[in-house]
Amino acid sequence: MHKDGVLPDCYTIPIALKAVCQLLATEIGRHIHLMAIKLGLELNEYCECGLMSLYSKIGEFKSVRQLFDQNPDRKLGSWNAMIGAYAQGGRGKEAIEVFLELRKCGVLPDDVTMVSVTSACASLGNLDLGFQLHKCVFQAKNFEKSDVLMSNSLIDMYGKCGRMDLAYRVFSRMGDRNVSSWTSMIVGYAAHGYVDEALGCFWQMREAGVRPNHVTFVGLLSACVHGGKVQEGRNFFDMMKNEYGIVPKLPHYGCMVDLLGRAGLLNEAREMIEKMPMNANVVVWGCLMGACEKHCDVKMGEFVAKKLIEFEPWNDGAYVVLSNIYANKGMWKEVEIVRGIMKQRELPKIPACSLATTSH
């Protein structure tokens, strides 16, 4: 099209940008951006949103904000793109600030706005803010087509804020529930140690004829970890593969290693790591290292510590845990050797910290 001398318009550019986002073809995206500027389409609502989506996906939030700020006549789509970029990029505080700015400007939010904002609130774990946003949802009344999506977002928000009673209240009032509705409940219950509720929710999901996805099984396996339900965890892992044809991913293997390790089945946990179709990361090996400390397994601890040091030679974690294992076994000579290595490599033990929040 470009070679034939046909100029793109405000419909062509957004479609091209969507394809660029899917492929993460950054340089092509920048070329399209320059073309939009030359054609005077940079501030067109649809072109602008496409460009903001592109830059947010590659983590260039300054470029996203620059596009947003230079538009004197912002439509709701521009606001949603800015809020969504921050929310999806893990910048919950900034997303909330833009939403408050939107409200001050007198712009009415829609379902897309509220889903992004509640997602941002969930990442912050701010319950008081969550209550205020829930009120905004009722005030908006513009999300008939996305009622399920909005409700799912509220369930996720309350779950991450630790209020599963409120999450269940939203869930119970839903006329239609999809896999995300059920999964959000299961993941929320699992995260806060409500093991029986998580597993019970899954069986109700099955009875309702809703097919689980890979996230559902992460929640189930996580619940089994919290409850020490080794056999149930094995059953769910097999069910995922054999009954639903879901290929286990790294989080599933990580949960299984954690489950087996906590139960003292260290050799089985190591065997699972070694049979994984992908390379284990520091998180998976870290789960096994924690199990070695819990069960004071020196031999396995030494093996896993070597793996972790290979991954992150600058991290003091493996040395500290290995030192603790030696200390628990009364192996003080080995403790001194490990501390000597840490001192030689200038790896001081990093003190922990905590953060107080207003959530309750």
WOGI-V740949 format. One record per residue. N is the residue number from 1. SS is DSSP state (H for helix, E for strand, L for the rest). Layout:
# WOGI-V740949
[[N/SS] [N/SS]]
This chain:
# WOGI-V740949
[[1/L] [2/L] [3/L] [4/L] [5/L] [6/L] [7/L] [8/L] [9/L] [10/L] [11/L] [12/H] [13/H] [14/H] [15/H] [16/H] [17/H] [18/H] [19/H] [20/H] [21/H] [22/H] [23/H] [24/L] [25/L] [26/H] [27/H] [28/H] [29/H] [30/H] [31/H] [32/H] [33/H] [34/H] [35/H] [36/H] [37/H] [38/H] [39/L] [40/L] [41/L] [42/L] [43/L] [44/L] [45/H] [46/H] [47/H] [48/H] [49/H] [50/H] [51/H] [52/H] [53/H] [54/H] [55/H] [56/H] [57/H] [58/L] [59/L] [60/L] [61/H] [62/H] [63/H] [64/H] [65/H] [66/H] [67/H] [68/H] [69/H] [70/L] [71/L] [72/L] [73/L] [74/L] [75/L] [76/H] [77/H] [78/H] [79/H] [80/H] [81/H] [82/H] [83/H] [84/H] [85/H] [86/H] [87/H] [88/H] [89/L] [90/L] [91/L] [92/H] [93/H] [94/H] [95/H] [96/H] [97/H] [98/H] [99/H] [100/H] [101/H] [102/H] [103/H] [104/H] [105/L] [106/L] [107/L] [108/L] [109/L] [110/L] [111/H] [112/H] [113/H] [114/H] [115/H] [116/H] [117/H] [118/H] [119/H] [120/H] [121/H] [122/H] [123/H] [124/H] [125/L] [126/L] [127/H] [128/H] [129/H] [130/H] [131/H] [132/H] [133/H] [134/H] [135/H] [136/H] [137/H] [138/H] [139/H] [140/H] [141/L] [142/L] [143/L] [144/H] [145/H] [146/H] [147/H] [148/H] [149/H] [150/H] [151/H] [152/H] [153/H] [154/H] [155/H] [156/H] [157/H] [158/H] [159/H] [160/H] [161/L] [162/L] [163/L] [164/H] [165/H] [166/H] [167/H] [168/H] [169/H] [170/H] [171/H] [172/H] [173/L] [174/L] [175/L] [176/L] [177/L] [178/L] [179/H] [180/H] [181/H] [182/H] [183/H] [184/H] [185/H] [186/H] [187/H] [188/H] [189/H] [190/H] [191/H] [192/L] [193/L] [194/L] [195/H] [196/H] [197/H] [198/H] [199/H] [200/H] [201/H] [202/H] [203/H] [204/H] [205/H] [206/H] [207/H] [208/L] [209/L] [210/L] [211/L] [212/L] [213/L] [214/H] [215/H] [216/H] [217/H] [218/H] [219/H] [220/H] [221/H] [222/H] [223/H] [224/H] [225/H] [226/H] [227/H] [228/L] [229/L] [230/H] [231/H] [232/H] [233/H] [234/H] [235/H] [236/H] [237/H] [238/H] [239/H] [240/H] [241/H] [242/H] [243/L] [244/L] [245/L] [246/L] [247/L] [248/L] [249/L] [250/H] [251/H] [252/H] [253/H] [254/H] [255/H] [256/H] [257/H] [258/H] [259/H] [260/H] [261/H] [262/H] [263/L] [264/L] [265/L] [266/H] [267/H] [268/H] [269/H] [270/H] [271/H] [272/H] [273/H] [274/H] [275/L] [276/L] [277/L] [278/L] [279/L] [280/L] [281/L] [282/H] [283/H] [284/H] [285/H] [286/H] [287/H] [288/H] [289/H] [290/H] [291/H] [292/H] [293/H] [294/H] [295/L] [296/L] [297/L] [298/H] [299/H] [300/H] [301/H] [302/H] [303/H] [304/H] [305/H] [306/H] [307/H] [308/H] [309/H] [310/H] [311/H] [312/L] [313/L] [314/L] [315/L] [316/L] [317/H] [318/H] [319/H] [320/H] [321/H] [322/H] [323/H] [324/H] [325/H] [326/H] [327/H] [328/H] [329/L] [330/L] [331/L] [332/H] [333/H] [334/H] [335/H] [336/H] [337/H] [338/H] [339/H] [340/H] [341/H] [342/H] [343/H] [344/H] [345/L] [346/L] [347/L] [348/L] [349/L] [350/L] [351/L] [352/L] [353/L] [354/L] [355/L] [356/L] [357/L] [358/L] [359/L] [360/L]]
